[in-house]
Amino acid sequence: MGTSKMKHLAAYLLLQLGGNASPSAEDISTVLSSVGIDADTERINTLLAEVKGKDINELIAAGSQKLASVPTGGSGGSAAPSGGAAAGGSAAPAAEKVEEKVEEKEESDEDMGFGLFD
């Protein structure tokens, strides 16, 4: 899904969260134009056709399940420890390494190089 379509989807979801249970193409265009984005009428109509008659919460849940299976690149296994820790070892050093990796990942995700409405 291209970033252009994601902008339209984001506007649709913002309208839903704001209490508009059934946003129209005009509603989506208004939200997008409020942040300086030219709305693509064809994409809006496609989006509205895809979500018509569907519960947005169910769509989000289904999408979340699909995303859970997508590899993110940072969760691969690490190299086996060397020396005495491998043979007799304690699990504490391994746990510390995992925590350090998690913290590094969180820090690097702060700026992904694009904004929601770029």
Solvent accessible surface area in square Angstrom, and as a share of the most:
residue,aa,sasa,rsa
1,M,151,0.67
2,G,42,0.40
3,T,98,0.57
4,S,41,0.26
5,K,30,0.13
6,M,90,0.40
7,K,30,0.13
8,H,3,0.01
9,L,39,0.19
10,A,14,0.11
11,A,0,0.00
12,Y,15,0.06
13,L,48,0.24
14,L,86,0.43
15,L,30,0.15
16,Q,39,0.17
17,L,152,0.76
18,G,70,0.68
19,G,64,0.61
20,N,49,0.25
21,A,91,0.70
22,S,92,0.59
23,P,6,0.04
24,S,50,0.32
25,A,31,0.24
26,E,136,0.61
27,D,47,0.24
28,I,0,0.00
29,S,36,0.24
30,T,83,0.48
31,V,31,0.18
32,L,0,0.00
33,S,71,0.46
34,S,87,0.56
35,V,77,0.44
36,G,70,0.67
37,I,25,0.13
38,D,137,0.71
39,A,35,0.27
40,D,56,0.29
41,T,90,0.52
42,E,134,0.60
43,R,93,0.34
44,I,1,0.00
45,N,77,0.39
46,T,58,0.34
47,L,6,0.03
48,L,41,0.20
49,A,74,0.57
50,E,81,0.36
51,V,17,0.10
52,K,165,0.70
53,G,88,0.84
54,K,114,0.48
55,D,69,0.36
56,I,26,0.13
57,N,104,0.53
58,E,119,0.53
59,L,62,0.31
60,I,89,0.45
61,A,54,0.42
62,A,47,0.36
63,G,27,0.26
64,S,62,0.40
65,Q,139,0.62
66,K,150,0.63
67,L,127,0.63
68,A,89,0.69
69,S,94,0.60
70,V,82,0.47
71,P,118,0.74
72,T,97,0.56
73,G,78,0.75
74,G,52,0.50
75,S,95,0.61
76,G,60,0.58
77,G,83,0.80
78,S,85,0.55
79,A,95,0.74
80,A,90,0.70
81,P,69,0.44
82,S,102,0.66
83,G,60,0.58
84,G,59,0.57
85,A,51,0.39
86,A,64,0.50
87,A,97,0.76
88,G,70,0.67
89,G,44,0.43
90,S,72,0.47
91,A,82,0.63
92,A,60,0.47
93,P,64,0.40
94,A,53,0.41
95,A,52,0.40
96,E,106,0.47
97,K,119,0.50
98,V,90,0.52
99,E,107,0.48
100,E,102,0.46
101,K,103,0.44
102,V,77,0.44
103,E,103,0.46
104,E,112,0.50
105,K,87,0.37
106,E,109,0.49
107,E,119,0.53
108,S,78,0.50
109,D,68,0.35
110,E,150,0.67
111,D,120,0.62
112,M,128,0.57
113,G,70,0.67
114,F,129,0.54
115,G,33,0.32
116,L,113,0.56
117,F,50,0.21
118,D,111,0.57
